[in-house]
Amino acid sequence: MVFRGTITDAPDFDPSADAEALYNAMKGMGSDKEAILDLVTSRSSAQRQEVISAYKCSFGKDLIEDLKYELTGKFERLIVSLMRTPAYHDAKEVHDAVKGAGTNEKCLIEILASRNNKQIQDMVAAYKDAYGRDMEGDIIKDTSGHFKKMLVVLMQGTRDESGVVDADLVEQDAQDLYSAGEEQWGTDEAKFIMILGSRSVTHLRMVFDAYEKIAEKSIEDSIKNELSGDFERLMLAVVQCIRSVPMFFAKCLYKSMKGLGTADNTLIRIMICRSEIDMLDIREFFRLRYEKSLYNMIKDDTSGDYKRTLLNLCGGDDDLAGEFFPEAAQLAYKMWELSAMAKVQLRPTVHPSTNFDPAADAQALRKAMKGFGTDEDAIIDIVAQRSNAQRQEIRQAFKSLLGRDLMKDLKSELSKNLERLIIGLMMTPADFDAKMMRKAMEGAGTDEHSLIEILVTRNNEQILAMNAAYQDAYKKSLENAIQSETSGHFCRILVSLVQGAREEGPEDVERANADAQELAEACNADSDDMEMKFMSILCTRSFPHLRRVFQEFVRYTNKDIEQIIKKETSGDVRNAFFAIVRSVKNQPSYFADRLYKAMKGLGTDDRALIRIMVSRSEVDLFNIRKEFKDTHEVSLHEFIQVETMLSDTSGDYRKTLLLLCGGED
């Protein structure tokens, strides 16, 4: 095994001198924390054990107890944890996860899914030595069901590590997994446990490739469809670790620091346990996925001696680096390949209502708005639970039966965000998009993010319908409006997109190679020429074709397309290119990110929230929900409930959004 850690054995190591230095740093009033952290983070774990022994021999004291006495808070937890051996550190983490009331399932999943056989066996032995109990027995008592069974399998530390692959068994395992899940009603969880819990890493990677050919979807997507709860999260973690342990930890680290507050126990655990193994790879995968170095995220999210210690373990800032490590380039290439192979079934959350009666709905809406006061609940229940086509029938029936304009009545009876949301739902998709484009450009300032989001994510037919609706409503072409409100390369990108002329065919491998080469060569041109070349390809080629282009781009440049866009472009041009790349890679994930940004922090961007919830509810909002939960570890339903509470005192706006959301994940 090739170790790519940031912490290695210190040269000219003298444990007695180190022990004396630590003793001097802690004697007297106060302690020299900088001296302690610099020494501890510049020694390997094995060397730290020698320092502990030398400290006891020289001073007759327990170094760990002295450190606990002198240090406090997160800094103390981090330094003390560094002084334990990897096996005893893991054992303590598992013990803490199962002791007392409640269980930290995330910790159990992270440790048992990611450790190799020897690490697991050493951890089990350390647990027995430290606590006089069997780890397996303690975990069995604290867990249940298929989640417990898979943990027990992993705890044995008996995964095949021979590296020998039987091609026939690969095909058989792939077929067995398909038969155990997607092919039948119900799921044979035991088959998933047996194959994912025992086969070798090399074998399973080939199984996953074979599975995608049979199922036309990734094994991850099938697990999300077939399993649930902690068992689903555990199996996804196992699959992620089979694909790439460093990428798994990059994701865990990101989740530990994003949003409000930091999951310090997770951050400490990972930074310690990977610092001598694969921290260099984790750093590179982190940059690949999140467009920010791990170093800078730690720097922004932590403080004081705790921060300095973590940064020492991290070892460097990759935002200053250039190309990928070979392993990261290979993963970037594979990620684009997986994106191209995945056949995602788009799932809405709003469906046509059964036993639909437009006349009855029209009468019910009139009744809800007649007299003093308005029955908002009745309006919401009808509008949010009909398809857009059905709403258009209700509008027509309202006018035919009552001689009134439903839209005008709704505007007079409702107010603020509830009015905007209900009116948005009652408009046709083309009229709604046209209105959203108009809102993004009217008044002082332009909402460039909205323009980008709409034009990047609509297909040709939708863009052409929006153009016609805009012309009809505002007596001006959408193209001319864009040219009036934007400028430069950004304007040209939007004008290209608003033509609604993107190619719609499958990938052309030969042409994709040529396009990738052109993009690679453009990276060496001046910025104007580069942006024009990127625009000519990113704004015109079909999404399936662009997936192949971006994949081959990695091969030609040893860089991911997003890395180049971040480095070589700026402002609205960069945002537009990013939106295209992210939509090509995974459009529901792009929308999940947009929803998160619309609600996080102080204040909610209600216009963005309404726009996305209305426009995606009959397209792919269910997929967006899944991506939201996977990325942010909170359901979209729960996030909407919490984040709209301050802006919606009546709760009607929130209720409508939650009906569109369609359920709790």
N, C-alpha and C positions, 0 to 999 in steps of 0.2 A: 504493500500500500504506500502511495506517495503522499507524504504529509505536506500540506500547504498552509501551515499555521502562521500566525504573526508572532507567536511566542516560541522561542527555541532555547536550548541550553545556553547559558551565559558562558563565554570563554573565561579562562583563568578563574574559575569558580572557587571560592574559599568559604565553606559554610560557617566556620568559626568567626571569620571577619564579618560576615553578614549578620550572624547572631549578635555580635557586639554592636554593630551599627544599629540594629533594631532596638537593642536594650538602651542605647544612648538616646535614640529618638523618642523613647517613652519615659525616661526617668526625669524626675523633677516636676515642676509645674508645667502642665500642658504637654503636648506631644508634637513632634515634627512630622505632620501628616504627609507632607510632600516627600520627605526622605523615605517614609514607610511605603507609600504607593509606588515610588520610582523603583525601589528595591524589589518589592514583591512582584511587580509586573514585568520585571526584566529577568526573572528566573523561571525555569520550567517547573512543572508540578513536582517532578522527581527531585529537583534541586531544593524546592521549598521543604520537602520532607526531611532532607538532610539538615536544613537550617533549623527546623523544629527540634531535631535530635541534638544538634550542637548547642542550641539555646538552653535546653534542659541540662546538658552536661556542664556548660559554663556557668550558668546562673541558678540552677536548681529550681527553675520555674517553668510553667507551661506557657509557651509562646501564644497559643490560641487564646487562653484565658486572659493573658495580659492585653492582647489586642482587643478583646471584647470589652475590657475594663476602660481602655484608653480611647476607643473610638465609639462613635454613635451613629444611629440611623442607617440609611442605605449604604453609606460608605463603609460602616462596620460590617454589614451583611456581605458586602462584596469582597472586602479584604479577607474576612474570616472564611468565606466560601472558597476563595482562591487557595487557602492554606490546606484544604482537605484534598485527598486523592480523588481522582475522577469517580472511582467506584463508590467511595463513601459519600461524595457529594450527591451523586445520583440517588443513592440509598436514602439520604436525608430528605431529598426532594419528594421521593415517593412516599416516605413515611409522613411528611407534613401534608401531603395530598390526601391521605386517607385517615389521618387521626382527627379526633374530635367530631363535631356535628358537621355534616356535609362532606362532599368529596370534590376535589379539584380534578375533574375529568380531563380538562385541557392539559394539565401537567402530565397525567398518566399517558395520554395519547401521544404527546410530544416525545416523551422519553422512550416509551416502548416501541413506537413506530420507527424511530430513527437509529437505535443502537444496533450494532452487530452482535453476533453470538457471544464473543468473548466479553464485550462490554456488559451484556445482560447477565452472563454467568458471574462475572466479578461483582456486579451490583447486587445480585441475589445473595452471594456469600457475605458481602459487606453488610447488608441489611440484617442478616442472621447474627453476625458478630456484634453489630452496634445495638440491636434492639432485642436480641434473644428470641425472635419470632420469625416465622416464615413469611416472606413477602407475598407469596401466592395466597396463603390463607387470609392475610389481611386484605388483599385486594378482592378476593372472592366475597368476603363479608361485606364490602363496601360497594359492590357493583352487582349488576344483574343481567339476565338475558343474553342475547348474542354479543353484546358489548363485553360482558364478562368472559364469555367463551373465547373471543378473539384475543383478549388481553392474556388469558391463561396460555393460549398457544404461543404468543409472542414471548411470554416470560420463560418458556422452556429454553430459549436460545439455541434452537436446533434447526434454523433455516439452512437449506442446502447451500453451501458455499463452495462447491466443487468447481463451478464454472463450466461444467459439461452440459451441453444443450442437446436434447433429443428433438429433432424437427417434428417427428410424428406426435410427440407428447405436447409440443407447442400448439399444434393445430387442434389436438383433442381438448386441451385445457381451454383454448379460446372458444371452442364450440360448447364445452360444458358450462362455461360462464354465461354464454348467450342463452343456452337452454335453461339455466337456473334462474334467469331474470327476464330479459326482454321477450323471450319467445313464449313464455307461459303466463298464465294468470297466477299471481302470487310469486313469491321468491323463495328459492332454495338457499337460505343463508348459509347452511353448512357447507355447501359447495364453494361459496365465496371464501369462507374461513379456511377451508382446507387448502385451496390453491394459493390464495394471497398470503397465507400464514406460513407456508412451508417451502415453496419453490424458490429457486435462486434468483438473484437480481437480474442476471443476464437472461435467464429463461423467461422471467415475467415481462421484461421489456419487449421481447419478441412476441409473447402472448398478447400484449396490449396492441401491438401493431396488427397482428392477425385478427384480433377482436374487432378492430375498427373496420376492417374489410368485410367482416361478416355482418356486423350490426349497423354499419354506416354511421356510427357515432363513437365517441371516445368511451373508454371504460369509466372515466370520471362522470360523464353524463349519465351513464346507465346506473351507477351507484347512487347518484342524486335522485334518479327516478324510482329506484327499487328499494332503497334503504332509508332509514330515518334516524333522527336523534343522535346520541353519542356513538352508536354503532356506525352510522353513516359517516360521521366526522372521523372516526378511527380508521375506517377503510379508505377514505380519501387521503388521510395522512400517510397510510401505508403505500398507496399508489404514488403519491407525490415523492416519498422517499425512495421508492424503486426507481422512479424517473430521474430524480436528482436530490440528494440529501441537502446540498448547499442551497438549492432553490427553495426547498421546504423551509429551511431556517431563515432565509432572506424574507420569506413571506411572514413567518412568525415574528421576526424582529420588527417588521413594518407595522404589523397589527399591535405590537406591544407599545408602540410610540405614537401612532396616529390618533387624531381626535383629542378630546379633553382628557388630561391625565395620562399617566404612564403605568403600564403593568410592569413594575420594577422587578418583581420576582422572576418573570419570564425573561426580561432583558438581562438580568444578572446571570440566570442559569445558562442561557445560550451563549453569551459572551465568554463565560468561563469554559463551558464544555467544548466549544469549538475553537478556542484560541490557539490550541496546539495541533489542530487537525485540518481544518479547511476554511479558516476565516478569510483567506485571500479570495477563495472562490465565492464565498457568501457575499463578500463586498462587491464583487463584480456582478453577480446575479442581482443583487440589490439595485445596483445602478441600472442594469438592463431593464428591470421591471418597473422601477419607480422613478426613474429619471432624476435621481438625487443620490448622492453618496451616503452610505451608512454613516460615515464619519460626520457629515454635516447634519444628518438627522439626529444623531446622538448629541451633537453640539447644541442644536436648537432646542432639544427636549429635556436636557438635564443641566445640572449646575454644580459648581464647587469641586471639592476633591473627588466626589462621586463621578462627576463628568470626566475629570482628568484621568481617573483610573480606567474608565470605560474606553476613552480615546486611546490610551496606551495599549489596551487589549485589541482595539480595532486596528491600530497600526498605521493608518494612512488615509489620505483623502483622495478618493478615486475621481472626484470631479476635476482634479488636476491631471488625471491620466488620459491616455488616448484610446488605443484599441482595446478590444476584449482580450482576456486570457483565452487560450484555445478552447478550454472547456466551456466558457460562456458563449463563445461564437458558435460552437456546436449546438448548444442548447437553444440559442436564438434561431438557428436554422431549423431545428426540430420543432420549435414552437410555431413557426410559420407553416411547417409541414402539417402539424396537427390541426391548425386553424383551417387549412385548405381541405383536409380530409373530413372534418366534422360536418355532418349533415344535421344542422340544428332545426328542430321542429318549432316554429314560432307559435307561441300560445297566448291568446288574449285573455283578459280577465272579464271583459264585458261581452256577452253573447246575446243574440236575438231572444227576446222574451217569447216563451211559448204561450199559446192561446191569446195572442196579441189582438187587441181591439182598439184601433186608433180613435174611434168615436168615443168610446168609454173613457179613454185616457184624456182626451180633449175636455170632456165634461168634468172629469175629476180635477183637472188643472184649473178650469174656470171656477169651480166650487172653492178650491184652495185659495183663490185670489179675490173672491167676492166679499163684499161687506168690510167690516172693520177688522183689521189684522190680517195676517197671511199665515196659512198653514204650510210652513216651510218643509216640514217632514213629508207631507203628501207630495209636494213638488219634487223633493229630492228622491223619494222612493220611486217615482215614475221615471224621471229623467235619467237617473244614474243606472237604472236597470233595464234600459231599452237600448238597442243598437242604434247607430247613427241613422241608418236607413229608416228604422221605425220612428225615430224622432221627426224625420222629415214628413212622414205620413201624419203624425200627430199635428204638426204645424198646419198642414193642408186641411185636415179635418177641423181644426180649431177655427180656421177662416171660413170654411164651407158651412159649418153648423152654427157658428156664433157671430160671423161677420166681423171678427176681431183679429188683430195681429198678435199672435202669441208672444213674439219677441218683445214687442212694445209693452205688453202687459207684464211680462217677467221683469223687464227693466224698471218699470214703475213700482213693482212690489218688492223687489229684492235690492240689496245694496252691497257695496264693498266687494270683498273677495268672493262671497257666495254668488253674487250677481255675475261677476266675471266668469266664474267657473260654469254656472248653469247656462249662461248665454253661449260660452265656448262649446259646450256639449250640444247645444241646439243648432249650431251652425254646421254646414257641410264641411268636410275636411279641407276642401280647397278654399272655401271662404274663410275658414278659421286660420289656415296657414297665411293667406293673404293679409288678414287683419294683424297677425303676429309680426309679419314682415313690416307692415306699416307702423305698428307700435314701436318696433325696434329702430325706426328711422325718424320718427316725428319728434318735434321739440328740440331742445338743446341736447346735443350729444347723441351718439349712435350706440346702440347695444350690439356691438360686433359679434359677441358670443352667440346671440340669438340668430343673427343672420347666418353664421357659420353652421350652427346646429341644424337649422331647417334645411338649408341648401345641400349640406353634405349627406343628410340621412334620408331624403326623399328620393324616390325613383323617378325616372323620366316622365311617366304618366302623371304622377302627383305634381311634379314641377310645372308641367305644361298646364295642368288644370289650375294650379295656383296662379300662374301668369294670367290666364284668362279671367279668373276671379278678381285679381288685382286691377286689371284694366277696366273691368266692368264696375267695380266699386269705387275706384278713385280716378278714373278717366285719364290714367297715365300708365305707361308701361312700367313693369317692375324693374326691367333693365335700366331704364332712364332714371328711376328713383335711386337705384343702387349707385349709378354713376354720379348722381348729384350729391350723395351722402358719403361716399368713400373715395379713395384715391390710390394711385400707384399700383404696385403689384397685387395688393390685397383686392383692389377694385377689379383688376383683371381676372383674379381667381374667381370672385363671385359672379362676374359676368359670364365666365366660362361655364360655371355650374348652373346658372339660371337658364341656359339654353335648353336644358333637359335633353341633352344629346349624348350622355355617357353610353359607351358601348355596353351591351347587355349579354354578350356571349360567354362561353366558358373560357378557361385559360388556353393560351396558345404557347406551348413550351418554348418553341424556337424564338418566337417574338418576345416572350418574357425574358429570355436570356439577353436578347439585344437591348431591351428596355433597361434591364438591370445594369448592363455595361454602360449605357448612356448616362444613367443616373450616377454611376460610380465616376465616370469621366467628368461629369458636371461638377462634382465636388471639388475639382481642381481649378475650375473656372472662377471668374469674378462673381460677386454675389448676384448681380442682375442676371447674368447669363444662367447661373445655377438655378435661380428661382423660376425663370422662364421655362427651363428644361423640366424641372420638377412639376410645374403647373401643367405643361403639355402632356405629361404622362399621368399624374395623379388625378387630374380633373376629367380625363377622357376615357381611360381604360375601365373595363368592368371590374367589379370587386373580386370575382374569382381569379381573374388575370392578375390583378395587383397583388394578391396573396403570393402568387408564384414569383412575381417580380421582386417583392420584398424579401422573399426567401433566398433567391439567387443573389440579391444585393449583398447579403451577409457573406456569401461565398466569395464574391469578388473583392470585398473591402475589409473583411474581418470586423465589420461594424454593423449595428442594427440601424435601420432607417430612422428610427426615432432619435437615436443618439446623434445622427448627422443633422437632423432637423433642429434639434435643440442647440447644437454647437454653431451651425452655420446660418441660421435664420433668426428672426426676432419679431416681437410684436404680433400683430394680427395675422401676418403671413405665416408665422410659426404656428399660431393657434389653428389656422385653417388646415395646414398640412397635417398637424397632429390629429385633428378631428377626422380627417380622411383615413389616416393610417389606423387609428383606433377603431373606426367603424368597419374598416376592412377586416381587422383582426377579430373583433367581437363587438358588434353594434349594441346588443343588450348591456354589455359591460360599460360601454361608452355612456349610455343613458343612465345607468346606475350611478356612475361617477358624477354626471351632471345633476342628478337628483340630490346626491349627498352634498355637493357644493352649494346647491340652492337652499339647503336647510341648515347646514352646520354654522356654528359661530353665532354672533349676535345678529338677530334679524333674519327673516326668511325672504328669499327672492321669490315672491308669490307668482309673479308673471312666468318665470321659468318653471316653477312647480306645476302651475295650471297647464301651461303649454305641453309639457311632457306627459302629464297624467291624462289629459284629453286626447292627445294625438296618438298615444301608444296603447290606450286601453283596449282597442280592438285589433291590435297588431301583435305586440310581444311583451306586454306589461308583466305577464307571468314570468317570462324569461328574465326580465329586468329585475323582478323581485328576487329571483334565485341568485343572480349575480350580486345584487345589493347585499344579501345575507352572507354570501360567501366572502365578499371583500371586506365588509364592515362589521361582521359578526353581530349585527342587530338586524331585525327584520325591517323592511320598508314600512310595514304597517305600524310597528312600534315607534319608528323614527318619526313618522308623520304625526302620530298621537302626541308625542312629546314636544316636537319642534313647532307645531302650530297652536299650542295651547295658549301662548301669550297673545298671539295675533287674532285669535278667534274666540272671543268671550262667550258667544252663544253656542258654539260647537257645531253649527250647521255646516260651515265650510269644511271643518275637519271630518264630519260625518260623510259628506259627499266624496271627499278624497279617499276615505277608507273604503267606501263602497266600490269606487273605481279600482282601488288596490286589489280588492277581491279576496282578502283573507290574510291570516297570520301564518308565517312560515316557521 
